[in-house]
Amino acid sequence: MNATPPDHAAAARTARAGFLYGLAAYGLWGVMPIYFKWLQAVPSIDIVAHRVVWSLAALVIFATLARVWGDVRKAIANRKTLALLFLTSLLIGTNWLFYVYAINSGHILAGSLGYYLNPLANILLGRFILKEQLTRLQWAAVAIAAAGIAVLAAGALGTLWLSLTLCFSFATYGLLRKIVSVDSLAGLTVETILLFPVALLWLLLGGSEGRPFLGAGGSETGLLVAAGIVSTVPLLCFTAAARRLAYSTVGMLQFIAPTLQFLLAVAVYGEPFTSAHAVAFGCIWTALFLYVTSMARSMRARRQAPSCEQAEA
């Protein structure tokens, strides 16, 4: 009897730490547009190349501290794993490129919509690729979100492609990373290693054409070099949160990032919020409410099931 309270206390501490890690990850992702706005004078593809180059430098340190180089070598030696990580590296590179483009072209709102759609895309991928079953509420959420996209397509077609590209590149990335059997940090390290030669070559070619390799100097150089830490810290916080929390809880926390991006776009950067945006976002938020409600019901049912079994026993 004396062993139970410490176990509960340890579980509570683990959950609290996971929640704080989750808040840090999604909070940092939510305010990241501010960081890339400071680099608005640098071409988006150059920013992404710097993210890759300096992320690898940061990941070498993190991988050494975490002692995951053995996992990295195993992943590279396995052809199937390496092939999947090659695909995920292309997807995350594409996602980073269009995300930075969305910010620095004045379309943070479109980026926000893309990441609001992400959990609903995960539902569809889970249903049709992983053969997971959907509840009626989840199907209703997908239908309402689709209606919102249709309205946006009619009233704001110019940026819809950007939202959908961000949504499906990240959703597909998450699906493949769920399939591939490699630790998060080791997998991210391999992905970055695969992207590194292309990123470095791009920067070297830019330098040969007269573009400054490390930016225009001063604060710009510092911001480009720091892009590695800015990129990897939220991912590591996310990994720490996912290990300590139920994945459904992590899923609910993910709405923090696009909400902060939405507020920045409208309140800080003055992006136009049209009637088509209003209807589309209204549909998305309604869909997300249904999605979260469905998750809450499933969690409640799982908690009650053991109690019912014990009562019958």
N, C-alpha and C positions, 0 to 999 in steps of 0.2 A: 504493500500500500504506500510506503514511503517513496517508492521509485517512480510513481506516476506523476506527481507534481513537477519534478525536475525535467521529465520527458516533455511534458506540456510546455514548460518554460523554455526549453531548448527549441521546440517547434515554433513557439511564438517569436523567439528571437530570430530564428531563421526566416520566418515569414516577414517579419518587420524589416530585416536587412534586404530581403528580396524586393519588398515594396519600395524601399528607398533607392535601390539600384534601378528599378523600373522607372521611377520618377526621374532619376538622373538621366537615364538613356533617352526617354521620350521628351523630357524637358529640353535637353541639349539639341535633339533633332528638331524640336519645335522652333527654337530660336536661331538655328543654323543659317536661315536666310540673311540675318544681320551680318554674319561673318562673310558670306559670299558677296553681299552688296558692297562691302569694303573693297572687294577685288573686282569691281565692275569693269574697270579699265582693261583687265586681262581677259583674252578670249577664253570662252568656256572650256574648249578642248585643252588649252594650256593648264587651266586650273585643275582639271581632272587628271592630267598627266602628272602634275605636281602632287596631287592627292595620292596617286599610286606610288610614285617614287618615294615620298617621305613616309607613307604608310608602311612600306616595306622596312624602312629603317626602324620605325617604332615597333613593328611586329617582330623583328629580329630580337629586339630587347625583351619583349613580352614572352616570346616563344622560349627564349633561353631561361628566363626566370621561372616559367611554368614547366620547363623540361618536356616540351612536346615535340622536339626535333625527331625523335623516333617515330612518332605518329606521322610527321610530315614526310619522312623517307618512305614509310609504308604506303602512304597515299600516292606518292609519285611512282612507286614501283608497281602498283596495281593498275593495270590498263583501264579497267572499267571505272574505277574511282577517279583516275586522272582525266578520263574523257568527260565524266560528269562535272568535275571541277573546272574543266576547260569551258564547258557550256555555262556554268554558273559565273565564271569570271567574266565572260562576254555579257551576261545579263546584268551583273552588278555594275560593270563598266558603262553599259548603255544607260542604266538607271541613273548613275552619278552624272553622266554627261547631260542628259535631258533635265535632270533636277537643277543643275547649275545653270543651264540655259533658261529654264523657266524663271529662276530667280532674277537673273541679270538681264532678261528681256522684258521684265515687268509683268510676269505671269505667275506670281506666287499663288494666286487664287486657284489657277488651273492645277498647280502642283498639290495644293491642299485637297482639292477634289479627288485627285488621283489616289492619294493616300487614305481618304475617307472610303473610297471604293475598294481598297485592298482587302479588308476582311470579307467583303461580300464575294470578291473574286476567289478568295481562299475557299469559301463555301462551295462554289461551283467546281473548282478544281478538285476539292475533296470528294464531291459527289461523282463526277464523271471520270476522274483519273484514279482516285483511291477507293472508289465505290463505297464511300461513306453515305449513310442514310441521312436525309434531311427531314426536319420536323415541318409541320404546316406553317409555323411562324417563320421559319427560315426561308421557305419557298415564298411566303408573302413578302419578306424583306427583299429577296432578290427581285420580285416582280415590281415592287415600289421603286427600288433603285433603278431598274431598267426604264421605268416611266420617267424618272428624273433625267436620266441620260438622254432619252428621246427628246424631252423638252429642251435640254441644253444643245442637242444636235441641231434643233431648229432655230434656236436663238443665239447660240454662241459657238458655231461650228468651227470658228477659227482656232480655238484653243482646246477643243474636245480631244483631238488627236494626242495632244500633249498629256492630258489627264489619263487617257487610256494607256498610253505608252508607259507612263510611270507606274500605273496600277499593275498592268500585266507583266511588265519586266520584273517588278519586285515580287509579285505573287508567284510567278513561275520560278524565280530564284529561290523563294522559300520552299516551294514544292520539291525542287531538285535537292536542296540542302537537307530536306527531311528524308529523302530517299537514300542519299549517299551516306555511307557508314564511315564518317570521320568526325573527330571532335571539332567544335566550332572554331577554336583558335587555330588549330592545325589546318583546317579547311580554308579559313580566311588567309592564312599565310601562303598556302599553295596557290590560291586564286591570285594573290598579289604578286607572287613570283612569276606566274604566267603572264600577267599584264605588264610587269616591269620592263621587259625589253622593248615593247612597243611604245610605252610611255617615255622611256629614256631616249629612244630613237627620235620620237617626235620633238622632244625638247632640244636635242642636239641639232636636228634639221632646222628648227626655228632659230637656234643660235647662229647657224651658218648663213641664214637668210637675214640676219640683222636684228632679230627679236632678242631682247635680253633674257639670258638663260634663267636668271633668278629674279625676274621682274625689274622694275625701274629703280630699285634700290630703296633703302630706308624701310618704312613700315610695310611696303608691298612685299619686299623680300622676306621679312619676318613672317608675314601672314601666309605666304606660299609655303615656307619651310614648316610652319606650324600646322599646315593642312593635314599632315600625317597623324598627329596627335588628335586633332579635331575629328578626323574620320574614324580612328580606331577606338578612342575612349568610349563613345556611346555604344559601339558594337560590343565592347567588352562588358560594359554595364548591363547591356541587354542579355548577354550570355549568363552573367551572374544572376540576374533576375529570373531568367528562364529555369535555372537549376534549382532555385529556392521556392518558386511559386507554381501553383497550378497554371497550366498553359492558358486556360480560359481567363484567369486573372490577368495574365500578361496581355491577352487579346483585348481586354477592356482598357488596360492602360495605354494601348497603342493609339487610342483616339486623342490623347493629349497632344501629340505632335501636330497633326493636321489642324486641330483647333487653334493652337498657338500660331501656326502659319496663316490660317484664315484671318485671325485678329491682326497680325502684322500687315498682311496684304491690304486690308480695308482701312484699319485705323492709323497705321504708321506710314505706309507707302502710297496710300490714296488710290489703289487700283479700283477701276469702275466695277460696281456691283449691280448688275443688270437684273431685270425682272426674270430673265431666263435663269440666271444664277440663283435667284431667290427661290424659284420653284424647284430647281434641281437640288440645291442644298437642303431645302425643306424635305424633299423626298428621301435624300440620303440620310438625314438625321432621323427621320421616321423609321427608315429601314434599319438603321443601327440600333434604335430603341427596341425594335422587335427582335433583332439579333441578340442583344444583351439579355432581353427578357427570356428568350429561348435558352440561352446558356445558363441563366440563373435557375430556371426550372429543372434543367438537366442536372445541375449540381445538387439541387435540393433533393431530387429523386435518388441520386446516388448516395447521399448522406442518409436518407431514410431507409434505403434498402437493407443495409446491415442490421439496423434496429428491428425491422420487421422480421428478418430471418432469425435473429436472436430470440424475439418474442415467441415465434412459432416453435423454436427448439425447446 
